[in-house]
């Protein structure tokens, strides 16, 4: 997992797929149109969507096998958490079409943090994570972007 300011993306130099992802993320603002956009076919693609933040126990805890996720909130903050897969109970088996398996929330949250506009979080395959957690007592509307990058393209 990487959590950093968007302006520091070059510190992680992970090849052309990484550059494509951040060239696009840097161009996005709160007015970005929801939708799915291919940046390099299905190897690197962007999803912009609207959601509502929710209580942590109402979020989806998931892990991927093929894609790395780069999360960027566009309109407000959201709570994220990262977990090691060991010890998590699977609630929905791995679906290759969605590249995701879902898990029960453990009793304790680890690596719990608030991601703000101008910051990104990278989750690699095998890192269980959740997002869209509410920061305030009341749910808030949230527009966010997630770039899906085939993880093998991030290796030197």
Backbone as CSV, one residue per row, in Angstrom:
resi,resn,N_x,N_y,N_z,CA_x,CA_y,CA_z,C_x,C_y,C_z
1,UNK,0.836,-1.172,0.000,0.000,0.000,0.000,0.884,1.240,0.000
2,UNK,0.452,2.231,-0.722,1.088,3.550,-0.701,-0.003,4.566,-0.401
3,UNK,0.272,5.483,0.497,-0.584,6.623,0.786,0.308,7.848,0.681
4,UNK,-0.050,8.780,-0.212,0.801,9.953,-0.395,0.015,11.071,-1.064
5,UNK,0.642,12.240,-1.127,0.085,13.380,-1.849,0.216,13.120,-3.345
6,UNK,-0.767,13.535,-4.087,-0.789,13.329,-5.531,0.470,13.864,-6.197
7,UNK,0.974,14.993,-5.700,2.161,15.602,-6.321,3.421,14.747,-6.172
8,UNK,3.405,13.755,-5.301,4.584,12.902,-5.085,4.560,11.618,-5.901
9,UNK,3.674,11.499,-6.844,3.512,10.254,-7.585,4.796,9.786,-8.266
10,UNK,5.644,10.706,-8.697,6.877,10.323,-9.408,7.885,9.618,-8.492
11,UNK,7.747,9.757,-7.193,8.675,9.120,-6.259,8.648,7.600,-6.360
12,UNK,7.576,7.065,-6.923,7.393,5.614,-6.933,7.701,4.987,-8.271
13,UNK,8.098,5.759,-9.257,8.449,5.329,-10.598,8.195,3.882,-10.926
14,UNK,7.015,3.579,-11.400,6.651,2.193,-11.679,6.320,1.978,-13.149
15,UNK,7.001,2.658,-14.064,6.844,2.393,-15.488,5.723,3.151,-16.172
16,UNK,5.507,2.795,-17.424,4.571,3.508,-18.301,3.126,3.429,-17.797
17,UNK,2.706,2.294,-17.286,1.333,2.170,-16.784,1.103,3.141,-15.625
18,UNK,2.094,3.272,-14.764,2.032,4.204,-13.628,1.900,5.636,-14.154
19,UNK,2.703,5.980,-15.152,2.655,7.321,-15.737,1.294,7.604,-16.364
20,UNK,0.761,6.654,-17.112,-0.566,6.834,-17.719,-1.624,7.098,-16.651
21,UNK,-1.581,6.314,-15.588,-2.564,6.471,-14.508,-2.496,7.876,-13.919
22,UNK,-1.298,8.331,-13.606,-1.186,9.624,-12.925,-1.338,10.809,-13.865
23,UNK,-0.990,10.662,-15.133,-1.277,11.732,-16.086,-2.776,12.015,-16.080
24,UNK,-3.569,10.955,-16.058,-5.023,11.133,-16.068,-5.540,11.625,-14.720
25,UNK,-5.054,11.040,-13.621,-5.516,11.468,-12.304,-5.228,12.949,-12.062
26,UNK,-4.069,13.419,-12.516,-3.709,14.828,-12.328,-4.640,15.770,-13.086
27,UNK,-5.292,15.266,-14.122,-6.180,16.110,-14.932,-7.599,16.172,-14.377
28,UNK,-7.897,15.381,-13.357,-9.262,15.292,-12.843,-9.535,16.328,-11.766
29,UNK,-10.754,16.830,-11.767,-11.234,17.706,-10.705,-12.612,17.251,-10.285
30,UNK,-13.234,17.980,-9.383,-14.557,17.587,-8.891,-15.622,17.494,-9.979
31,UNK,-15.379,18.176,-11.097,-16.355,18.171,-12.187,-16.171,16.996,-13.141
32,UNK,-15.227,16.118,-12.892,-14.982,14.962,-13.768,-16.283,14.183,-13.972
33,UNK,-16.534,13.812,-15.208,-17.757,13.095,-15.545,-17.664,11.629,-15.109
34,UNK,-18.668,11.145,-14.386,-18.689,9.720,-14.039,-18.675,8.861,-15.301
35,UNK,-17.999,7.744,-15.210,-17.925,6.811,-16.321,-16.669,5.986,-16.231
36,UNK,-16.495,5.124,-17.208,-15.307,4.282,-17.286,-14.528,4.682,-18.535
37,UNK,-13.218,4.857,-18.378,-12.367,5.357,-19.452,-11.135,4.467,-19.588
38,UNK,-10.928,3.926,-20.770,-9.729,3.117,-21.013,-8.546,4.042,-21.260
39,UNK,-7.459,3.800,-20.550,-6.235,4.567,-20.741,-5.235,3.762,-21.553
40,UNK,-5.289,2.454,-21.416,-4.486,1.520,-22.206,-5.260,0.206,-22.263
41,UNK,-6.368,0.232,-22.991,-7.237,-0.943,-23.060,-7.676,-1.357,-21.664
42,UNK,-7.712,-2.656,-21.419,-8.093,-3.172,-20.101,-6.872,-3.329,-19.197
43,UNK,-5.707,-2.907,-19.674,-4.513,-2.948,-18.823,-4.514,-1.817,-17.806
44,UNK,-4.983,-0.653,-18.235,-5.067,0.521,-17.359,-6.361,1.243,-17.705
45,UNK,-7.267,1.338,-16.735,-8.505,2.062,-16.993,-8.958,2.800,-15.744
46,UNK,-9.742,3.836,-15.985,-10.200,4.747,-14.950,-11.704,4.606,-14.772
47,UNK,-12.138,4.601,-13.514,-13.555,4.619,-13.192,-13.804,5.851,-12.315
48,UNK,-14.697,6.722,-12.753,-15.122,7.873,-11.954,-16.574,7.604,-11.585
49,UNK,-16.891,7.724,-10.298,-18.255,7.421,-9.876,-18.662,8.264,-8.674
50,UNK,-19.972,8.359,-8.511,-20.572,9.039,-7.368,-21.079,7.986,-6.398
51,UNK,-20.892,8.256,-5.120,-21.353,7.359,-4.073,-21.711,8.207,-2.858
52,UNK,-22.083,7.566,-1.807,-22.350,8.221,-0.533,-21.496,7.532,0.516
53,UNK,-20.808,8.313,1.339,-19.988,7.700,2.384,-20.900,6.966,3.359
54,UNK,-20.331,5.959,4.027,-21.128,5.111,4.907,-20.348,4.711,6.142
55,UNK,-21.029,4.125,7.097,-20.370,3.593,8.281,-19.380,2.512,7.853
56,UNK,-18.255,2.418,8.531,-17.212,1.467,8.134,-17.729,0.043,8.010
57,UNK,-18.590,-0.381,8.909,-19.093,-1.754,8.849,-20.055,-1.977,7.685
58,UNK,-20.469,-0.897,7.013,-21.333,-1.015,5.840,-20.549,-0.943,4.529
59,UNK,-19.245,-0.788,4.615,-18.408,-0.743,3.412,-18.042,-2.167,3.000
60,UNK,-17.540,-2.293,1.792,-17.133,-3.589,1.269,-15.635,-3.765,1.459
61,UNK,-15.262,-4.832,2.132,-13.856,-5.180,2.305,-13.510,-6.153,1.196
62,UNK,-12.572,-5.769,0.329,-12.265,-6.573,-0.854,-10.775,-6.671,-1.076
63,UNK,-10.402,-7.653,-1.893,-9.014,-7.796,-2.341,-9.042,-8.278,-3.786
64,UNK,-8.012,-7.904,-4.518,-7.905,-8.247,-5.937,-6.716,-9.179,-6.164
65,UNK,-6.695,-9.810,-7.327,-5.574,-10.685,-7.695,-4.810,-10.170,-8.910
66,UNK,-5.499,-9.464,-9.800,-4.885,-9.044,-11.068,-4.545,-7.557,-11.065
67,UNK,-5.476,-6.734,-10.601,-5.312,-5.289,-10.687,-4.883,-4.666,-9.367
68,UNK,-4.084,-3.604,-9.491,-3.819,-2.691,-8.388,-4.843,-1.565,-8.513
69,UNK,-5.294,-1.034,-7.393,-6.235,0.087,-7.368,-5.516,1.342,-6.902
70,UNK,-5.740,2.439,-7.622,-5.267,3.749,-7.180,-6.516,4.592,-6.924
71,UNK,-6.776,4.923,-5.662,-7.962,5.679,-5.260,-7.621,7.157,-5.121
72,UNK,-8.536,8.009,-5.596,-8.393,9.455,-5.478,-9.772,10.071,-5.241
73,UNK,-10.050,10.579,-4.036,-11.319,11.272,-3.836,-11.276,12.628,-4.545
74,UNK,-12.382,13.006,-5.159,-12.422,14.250,-5.930,-13.193,15.363,-5.233
75,UNK,-14.179,15.022,-4.413,-15.038,16.063,-3.847,-15.017,16.145,-2.329
76,UNK,-14.371,15.251,-1.668,-14.346,15.291,-0.211,-13.583,14.116,0.342
77,UNK,-13.410,14.080,1.654,-12.645,13.002,2.264,-13.455,11.722,2.416
78,UNK,-12.728,10.637,2.552,-13.328,9.326,2.819,-12.361,8.524,3.678
79,UNK,-12.907,7.664,4.512,-12.081,6.809,5.355,-11.756,5.529,4.604
80,UNK,-10.496,5.109,4.720,-9.998,3.867,4.122,-9.391,3.008,5.225
81,UNK,-9.241,1.730,4.936,-8.504,0.829,5.818,-7.888,-0.267,4.961
82,UNK,-6.761,-0.769,5.431,-6.040,-1.844,4.746,-5.814,-2.971,5.732
83,UNK,-5.919,-4.214,5.239,-5.764,-5.400,6.078,-4.926,-6.440,5.364
84,UNK,-4.201,-7.238,6.130,-3.557,-8.430,5.578,-4.646,-9.472,5.365
85,UNK,-4.519,-10.273,4.329,-5.529,-11.287,4.043,-5.565,-12.396,5.093
86,UNK,-4.426,-12.696,5.674,-4.360,-13.785,6.656,-5.356,-13.530,7.784
87,UNK,-6.194,-14.507,8.038,-7.141,-14.409,9.134,-8.479,-13.795,8.762
88,UNK,-8.639,-13.281,7.545,-9.928,-12.725,7.145,-10.858,-13.840,6.671
89,UNK,-12.123,-13.731,7.012,-13.124,-14.709,6.585,-13.759,-14.233,5.280
90,UNK,-13.685,-15.058,4.267,-14.235,-14.719,2.959,-15.759,-14.804,2.988
91,UNK,-16.432,-13.770,2.496,-17.895,-13.774,2.425,-18.393,-13.974,0.999
92,UNK,-17.576,-13.620,0.030,-17.920,-13.813,-1.378,-16.649,-14.284,-2.068
93,UNK,-16.662,-15.481,-2.623,-15.436,-16.018,-3.238,-14.945,-15.156,-4.392
94,UNK,-13.699,-15.344,-4.723,-13.080,-14.599,-5.810,-13.866,-14.773,-7.097
95,UNK,-14.163,-13.658,-7.734,-14.854,-13.615,-9.021,-13.877,-13.055,-10.039
96,UNK,-13.381,-13.883,-10.960,-12.396,-13.392,-11.937,-12.909,-12.241,-12.796
97,UNK,-14.200,-12.224,-13.109,-14.747,-11.145,-13.940,-14.666,-9.803,-13.221
98,UNK,-14.862,-9.806,-11.913,-14.787,-8.578,-11.117,-13.403,-8.386,-10.503
99,UNK,-12.553,-9.400,-10.614,-11.238,-9.409,-9.963,-11.363,-9.003,-8.495
100,UNK,-12.267,-9.677,-7.784,-12.457,-9.325,-6.373,-13.003,-10.503,-5.585
101,UNK,-12.547,-10.574,-4.357,-13.153,-11.418,-3.327,-13.529,-10.474,-2.199
102,UNK,-14.598,-10.804,-1.476,-15.059,-9.968,-0.366,-14.866,-10.710,0.946
103,UNK,-14.699,-9.928,2.017,-14.370,-10.489,3.325,-15.194,-9.826,4.415
104,UNK,-15.385,-10.571,5.533,-15.986,-9.997,6.734,-15.040,-8.976,7.324
105,UNK,-15.607,-7.939,7.916,-14.783,-6.962,8.626,-14.237,-7.607,9.900
106,UNK,-12.948,-7.482,10.147,-12.403,-8.011,11.398,-12.813,-7.131,12.584
107,UNK,-12.546,-7.625,13.786,-12.899,-6.876,14.991,-12.115,-5.582,15.121
108,UNK,-10.879,-5.584,14.609,-10.030,-4.399,14.724,-9.636,-3.927,13.328
109,UNK,-9.661,-2.608,13.178,-9.216,-2.015,11.921,-7.723,-1.726,12.026
110,UNK,-6.992,-2.031,10.989,-5.570,-1.691,10.935,-5.365,-0.740,9.773
111,UNK,-4.352,0.077,9.860,-4.048,1.057,8.807,-5.300,1.845,8.430
112,UNK,-5.970,2.371,9.420,-7.170,3.169,9.223,-6.753,4.626,9.008
113,UNK,-7.249,5.261,7.922,-6.841,6.636,7.623,-7.899,7.340,6.797
114,UNK,-7.824,8.663,6.787,-8.719,9.486,5.967,-7.954,9.940,4.738
115,UNK,-8.539,9.684,3.582,-7.962,10.089,2.305,-8.702,11.338,1.838
116,UNK,-7.954,12.396,1.550,-8.516,13.692,1.156,-8.249,13.951,-0.328
117,UNK,-9.043,14.827,-0.964,-8.705,15.236,-2.326,-7.250,15.730,-2.350
118,UNK,-6.534,15.359,-3.398,-5.120,15.709,-3.490,-4.219,14.626,-2.923
119,UNK,-4.787,13.557,-2.390,-4.027,12.409,-1.900,-4.498,11.161,-2.648
120,UNK,-3.605,10.193,-2.763,-3.976,8.929,-3.388,-3.575,7.772,-2.484
121,UNK,-4.266,6.663,-2.670,-3.923,5.412,-1.990,-3.818,4.329,-3.056
122,UNK,-2.726,3.588,-3.017,-2.519,2.464,-3.930,-2.646,1.179,-3.134
123,UNK,-3.474,0.270,-3.630,-3.600,-1.067,-3.047,-3.168,-2.076,-4.094
124,UNK,-2.242,-2.935,-3.720,-1.748,-3.981,-4.600,-2.583,-5.247,-4.435
125,UNK,-2.532,-6.152,-5.398,-3.253,-7.413,-5.229,-2.839,-8.087,-3.912
126,UNK,-3.832,-8.675,-3.265,-3.575,-9.343,-1.995,-3.679,-8.429,-0.789
127,UNK,-3.891,-7.143,-0.999,-4.085,-6.218,0.116,-5.583,-5.946,0.250
128,UNK,-6.192,-6.517,1.268,-7.620,-6.277,1.494,-7.799,-4.821,1.917
129,UNK,-8.812,-4.191,1.381,-9.017,-2.777,1.662,-10.492,-2.418,1.586
130,UNK,-10.815,-1.325,2.240,-12.145,-0.754,2.146,-11.987,0.739,1.949
131,UNK,-13.024,1.343,1.403,-13.038,2.791,1.184,-14.471,3.268,1.328
132,UNK,-14.689,4.543,1.082,-16.005,5.170,1.127,-16.564,5.270,2.542
133,UNK,-15.683,5.172,3.547,-16.124,5.342,4.926,-16.435,6.801,5.216
134,UNK,-17.436,7.025,6.043,-17.826,8.403,6.348,-16.891,9.008,7.386
135,UNK,-16.637,10.304,7.207,-15.789,11.084,8.106,-16.656,11.777,9.145
136,UNK,-17.847,12.199,8.737,-18.789,12.887,9.609,-19.856,11.898,10.090
137,UNK,-20.606,12.258,11.124,-21.671,11.356,11.580,-22.701,11.051,10.488
138,UNK,-22.970,12.049,9.638,-23.939,11.839,8.559,-23.215,11.453,7.275
139,UNK,-23.797,10.556,6.489,-23.228,10.236,5.179,-23.132,11.486,4.308
140,UNK,-22.113,11.547,3.469,-21.900,12.681,2.571,-21.766,12.172,1.136
141,UNK,-22.206,12.974,0.157,-21.969,12.582,-1.235,-20.476,12.636,-1.537
142,UNK,-20.031,11.745,-2.394,-18.610,11.657,-2.734,-18.464,11.281,-4.202
143,UNK,-17.671,12.048,-4.917,-17.242,11.659,-6.266,-15.790,11.254,-6.138
144,UNK,-15.462,10.105,-6.704,-14.085,9.637,-6.602,-13.668,8.955,-7.889
145,UNK,-12.365,8.767,-8.001,-11.779,8.088,-9.148,-10.958,6.910,-8.642
146,UNK,-11.031,5.817,-9.396,-10.178,4.661,-9.134,-9.572,4.257,-10.465
147,UNK,-8.245,4.204,-10.507,-7.574,3.679,-11.685,-7.206,2.239,-11.382
148,UNK,-7.575,1.354,-12.291,-7.235,-0.057,-12.196,-6.051,-0.282,-13.133
149,UNK,-4.946,-0.785,-12.561,-3.728,-1.036,-13.334,-3.376,-2.508,-13.180
150,UNK,-3.214,-3.199,-14.299,-2.756,-4.585,-14.208,-1.439,-4.589,-13.450
151,UNK,-1.405,-5.248,-12.311,-0.289,-5.137,-11.367,1.031,-5.600,-11.958
152,UNK,1.003,-6.562,-12.873,2.276,-7.013,-13.446,2.950,-5.926,-14.277
153,UNK,2.218,-4.889,-14.661,2.789,-3.766,-15.403,3.514,-2.785,-14.482
154,UNK,3.363,-2.950,-13.178,4.026,-2.066,-12.216,5.368,-2.619,-11.755
155,UNK,5.677,-3.826,-12.186,6.964,-4.437,-11.791,8.050,-4.016,-12.773
156,UNK,9.265,-3.798,-12.257,10.360,-3.418,-13.164,10.766,-4.555,-14.096
